[in-house]
Amino acid sequence: MANTHYLRRPEGRIAYDLWDGDGPLVICTPGMGELRQSYRLLAPKLVEAGYRVAVMDIRGHGDSDTSFSRYDDVALASDLLGLLDELGGSGYLVGNSMGGGAAVIAAADAPAKVRGLALLSPFVRNPAGAAVMNLLFRIMLLRPWGPAAFLGYYPKWLPGTKPDGYQQHLARVRDNLRRPGHWRAFVQTSRSSHEPARQRLPEVSAPAVVVMGAADVDWKDPAAEAHWIGEQLEAEVVVVPGVGHYPQAQAPDAVAAAVSRLVERVR
């Protein structure tokens, strides 16, 4: 059973669930618009494999505070390193979407702390045509139709068979956007650039694995993007057929196996 804790940061608190164990520490991070419960199917598998697991909410999402001045990849990377310090000083980072970019920055900033990276459909650079897409995205997110537009698009990130607990989780994501200050934080998060992560890729020395959903609508060619990241980091690449932007929800067995291979590789 996980216990919820709060990491105190200079401008607010970061919520995280912790499953204690004797094995290596694994910190899991979702991306923009998602919640720590997106790891609800993966976390138990990692715990069963013997790891000590922490799953966090990013700034302005879930039970984390909305009092921060920054909500980008660099800020999230600093929270990851803060949580590593809080829980023992070193461990493995599992990052989905912008959480993957933040994990790359954290590994470049503190190579002695980050033992390995598992990047799940990660944004470690801006997609081609990002400037135009960002403008359209900002228009889409304008109130009053912004939350409805985001929720209407959400199922596209989980194509095909929906994971267990999908409807309950979708309701949780919807309710999160209605909490005071959360929509403002979400919009600020949506304006993040992933260029800082791309610039830091050559500095990462930690072993890595990339797990990409072959049906991820955020990339024109998801497999090509996964292999490009793999080349930059000399990482194992796993492309999962039929899976979208959230492999931790749609392919938890594949992700858990990839994390275990990563840990064994480090050992």
C-alpha positions as CSV (number, residue, x, y, z in Angstrom):
1,M,0.0,0.0,0.0
2,A,1.4,3.4,-1.0
3,N,1.6,6.3,1.3
4,T,1.3,9.9,0.0
5,H,4.0,12.3,0.9
6,Y,5.0,15.9,0.0
7,L,8.3,17.1,-1.2
8,R,8.9,20.7,-0.1
9,R,10.3,22.9,-2.8
10,P,11.2,26.7,-2.6
11,E,7.8,27.7,-4.1
12,G,5.5,24.9,-3.1
13,R,5.0,21.2,-2.5
14,I,5.2,18.2,-4.8
15,A,2.9,15.2,-4.0
16,Y,4.2,11.7,-4.4
17,D,3.2,8.2,-3.5
18,L,5.8,5.9,-2.0
19,W,6.0,2.1,-1.9
20,D,8.9,1.2,0.5
21,G,11.1,-1.7,-0.4
22,D,14.7,-2.9,-0.1
23,G,15.5,-2.7,-3.8
24,P,16.8,0.2,-5.9
25,L,14.7,3.4,-5.9
26,V,12.6,4.1,-9.0
27,I,10.9,7.5,-9.4
28,C,8.1,7.7,-12.0
29,T,7.0,10.9,-13.5
30,P,4.0,11.7,-15.8
31,G,3.7,14.4,-18.3
32,M,1.5,17.5,-19.0
33,G,-2.1,17.0,-18.1
34,E,-1.5,13.6,-16.6
35,L,-1.5,12.5,-12.9
36,R,0.6,10.1,-10.8
37,Q,-2.3,7.6,-11.1
38,S,-1.3,7.1,-14.8
39,Y,1.3,4.7,-13.2
40,R,-1.5,2.7,-11.4
41,L,-0.8,-0.4,-13.4
42,L,2.9,-0.2,-13.7
43,A,3.8,0.8,-10.1
44,P,2.6,-2.5,-8.6
45,K,4.6,-4.5,-11.1
46,L,7.8,-2.6,-10.2
47,V,7.0,-3.1,-6.5
48,E,6.5,-6.8,-7.1
49,A,9.9,-6.9,-8.9
50,G,11.5,-5.7,-5.6
51,Y,12.0,-2.0,-6.3
52,R,11.3,0.9,-4.0
53,V,8.9,3.0,-6.0
54,A,7.9,6.7,-5.9
55,V,5.3,8.2,-8.3
56,M,4.9,11.9,-8.3
57,D,2.5,14.6,-9.6
58,I,4.2,17.3,-11.6
59,R,3.8,21.0,-10.6
60,G,0.2,22.2,-10.8
61,H,-1.2,18.7,-11.3
62,G,-2.9,16.3,-9.0
63,D,-2.1,17.0,-5.4
64,S,1.0,19.1,-6.1
65,D,0.8,22.9,-5.5
66,T,-0.1,25.5,-8.1
67,S,2.1,28.2,-6.5
68,F,5.1,27.8,-8.7
69,S,6.4,30.5,-11.1
70,R,7.8,27.8,-13.6
71,Y,6.2,24.7,-15.0
72,D,8.7,23.6,-17.6
73,D,11.1,20.7,-18.2
74,V,14.0,22.4,-16.3
75,A,11.8,23.0,-13.3
76,L,10.5,19.5,-13.3
77,A,14.1,18.2,-13.5
78,S,15.0,20.1,-10.4
79,D,12.0,18.5,-8.6
80,L,13.2,15.0,-9.7
81,L,16.7,15.7,-8.2
82,G,15.0,17.1,-5.1
83,L,13.0,13.9,-4.7
84,L,16.1,11.8,-5.2
85,D,17.8,13.7,-2.4
86,E,14.7,13.3,-0.2
87,L,14.6,9.5,-0.7
88,G,18.2,8.5,-0.5
89,G,20.3,10.4,-3.1
90,S,20.3,8.1,-6.2
91,G,18.0,6.0,-8.2
92,Y,16.4,5.4,-11.6
93,L,14.1,7.8,-13.4
94,V,11.1,6.7,-15.4
95,G,9.7,9.7,-17.3
96,N,6.7,9.9,-19.6
97,S,6.2,12.6,-22.2
98,M,7.7,15.9,-20.8
99,G,8.7,13.8,-17.8
100,G,11.2,12.1,-20.2
101,G,12.7,15.4,-21.1
102,A,13.0,16.4,-17.5
103,A,14.7,13.1,-16.7
104,V,17.3,13.7,-19.4
105,I,18.1,17.2,-17.9
106,A,18.3,15.7,-14.4
107,A,20.7,13.0,-15.6
108,A,22.9,15.6,-17.2
109,D,22.8,17.9,-14.2
110,A,23.6,15.1,-11.6
111,P,25.2,12.0,-13.2
112,A,26.1,10.6,-9.8
113,K,22.5,10.6,-8.7
114,V,20.7,9.2,-11.8
115,R,21.7,5.5,-12.2
116,G,19.5,5.0,-15.3
117,L,16.7,6.4,-17.4
118,A,13.5,4.7,-18.7
119,L,12.0,7.2,-21.2
120,L,8.3,6.4,-22.1
121,S,7.1,8.1,-25.3
122,P,9.4,11.0,-24.3
123,F,9.7,14.6,-25.5
124,V,13.4,15.2,-25.5
125,R,13.1,17.6,-28.4
126,N,10.4,19.7,-30.0
127,P,8.6,18.0,-32.9
128,A,9.0,19.3,-36.4
129,G,6.6,22.2,-37.0
130,A,6.4,22.7,-33.2
131,A,6.0,26.5,-33.5
132,V,2.8,26.3,-35.6
133,M,1.5,23.4,-33.6
134,N,2.1,25.3,-30.3
135,L,0.2,28.3,-31.6
136,L,-2.8,26.1,-32.6
137,F,-2.6,24.3,-29.2
138,R,-2.7,27.6,-27.4
139,I,-5.8,28.7,-29.3
140,M,-7.4,25.3,-28.6
141,L,-6.8,25.7,-24.9
142,L,-8.3,29.1,-24.6
143,R,-11.2,29.2,-22.2
144,P,-14.1,28.5,-22.1
145,W,-13.6,25.6,-24.4
146,G,-10.0,24.7,-23.4
147,P,-10.7,21.9,-20.9
148,A,-13.3,20.3,-23.1
149,A,-11.0,20.4,-26.1
150,F,-8.2,18.7,-24.1
151,L,-10.5,16.1,-22.8
152,G,-11.9,15.5,-26.2
153,Y,-8.4,14.8,-27.6
154,Y,-7.3,12.7,-24.6
155,P,-8.7,9.3,-26.0
156,K,-6.4,9.7,-29.0
157,W,-3.4,9.3,-26.7
158,L,-4.7,5.8,-25.8
159,P,-5.8,4.3,-29.1
160,G,-7.4,0.9,-29.3
161,T,-8.1,-1.1,-26.2
162,K,-8.3,1.1,-23.2
163,P,-6.4,0.1,-20.0
164,D,-8.1,-1.1,-16.8
165,G,-9.7,1.8,-14.9
166,Y,-9.7,4.1,-17.9
167,Q,-13.1,5.7,-17.3
168,Q,-12.3,6.3,-13.6
169,H,-8.9,7.8,-14.5
170,L,-10.4,10.0,-17.2
171,A,-12.8,11.4,-14.6
172,R,-9.8,12.0,-12.3
173,V,-8.0,13.9,-15.1
174,R,-11.2,16.0,-15.8
175,D,-11.6,16.8,-12.1
176,N,-8.0,17.8,-11.8
177,L,-8.5,20.6,-14.4
178,R,-11.4,22.0,-12.4
179,R,-9.4,22.4,-9.2
180,P,-8.5,26.0,-8.3
181,G,-5.4,27.2,-10.1
182,H,-4.9,23.9,-12.0
183,W,-6.1,25.1,-15.5
184,R,-3.7,28.1,-15.3
185,A,-0.9,25.8,-14.3
186,F,-1.8,23.4,-17.1
187,V,-1.7,26.2,-19.7
188,Q,1.7,27.4,-18.4
189,T,3.0,23.8,-18.7
190,S,1.7,23.5,-22.2
191,R,4.1,26.4,-23.2
192,S,7.2,24.4,-22.3
193,S,9.9,24.0,-24.8
194,H,11.9,20.7,-25.0
195,E,14.9,22.3,-26.5
196,P,16.7,22.4,-23.1
197,A,16.5,18.6,-23.0
198,R,17.8,18.2,-26.6
199,Q,20.8,20.4,-25.7
200,R,21.7,18.2,-22.8
201,L,21.5,14.8,-24.5
202,P,25.2,14.6,-25.2
203,E,25.9,15.1,-21.5
204,V,23.9,12.1,-20.4
205,S,26.1,9.1,-19.3
206,A,23.4,7.1,-17.5
207,P,22.3,3.9,-19.3
208,A,18.8,4.3,-20.8
209,V,15.9,2.5,-22.4
210,V,13.3,4.1,-24.6
211,V,9.8,2.7,-24.8
212,M,7.7,4.2,-27.5
213,G,4.1,3.5,-28.5
214,A,3.9,2.7,-32.2
215,A,0.6,4.5,-32.4
216,D,1.6,7.7,-30.5
217,V,-0.2,10.5,-32.3
218,D,2.3,13.1,-31.1
219,W,4.9,12.0,-33.6
220,K,4.6,11.6,-37.4
221,D,6.8,8.5,-37.1
222,P,7.0,7.3,-33.5
223,A,9.4,4.5,-34.2
224,A,11.8,6.8,-36.0
225,E,11.8,9.2,-33.1
226,A,12.4,6.4,-30.6
227,H,15.4,5.1,-32.6
228,W,16.8,8.7,-32.9
229,I,16.6,9.0,-29.1
230,G,18.2,5.6,-28.8
231,E,21.1,6.7,-31.0
232,Q,21.7,9.8,-28.9
233,L,21.8,7.9,-25.6
234,E,23.1,4.5,-26.9
235,A,19.9,3.2,-25.4
236,E,17.8,0.1,-25.8
237,V,14.7,0.8,-27.9
238,V,11.3,-0.9,-27.5
239,V,8.5,0.0,-29.8
240,V,5.2,-1.4,-28.7
241,P,2.5,-2.0,-31.4
242,G,-0.9,-0.6,-30.9
243,V,0.1,1.6,-27.9
244,G,-0.2,5.3,-27.8
245,H,1.4,8.1,-25.7
246,Y,1.1,6.3,-22.3
247,P,2.9,3.0,-22.4
248,Q,2.8,2.9,-18.6
249,A,-1.0,2.5,-18.8
250,Q,-1.3,0.4,-22.1
251,A,1.8,-1.7,-21.9
252,P,2.8,-2.0,-18.2
253,D,4.3,-5.5,-18.6
254,A,6.6,-4.3,-21.4
255,V,7.6,-1.2,-19.4
256,A,8.3,-3.2,-16.2
257,A,10.4,-5.7,-18.2
258,A,12.4,-2.8,-19.8
259,V,13.0,-1.2,-16.4
260,S,14.2,-4.6,-15.0
261,R,16.6,-5.0,-17.9
262,L,17.9,-1.5,-17.3
263,V,18.6,-2.2,-13.6
264,E,20.3,-5.5,-14.4
265,R,22.4,-3.7,-17.0
266,V,23.6,-1.2,-14.4
267,R,24.3,-4.0,-11.9
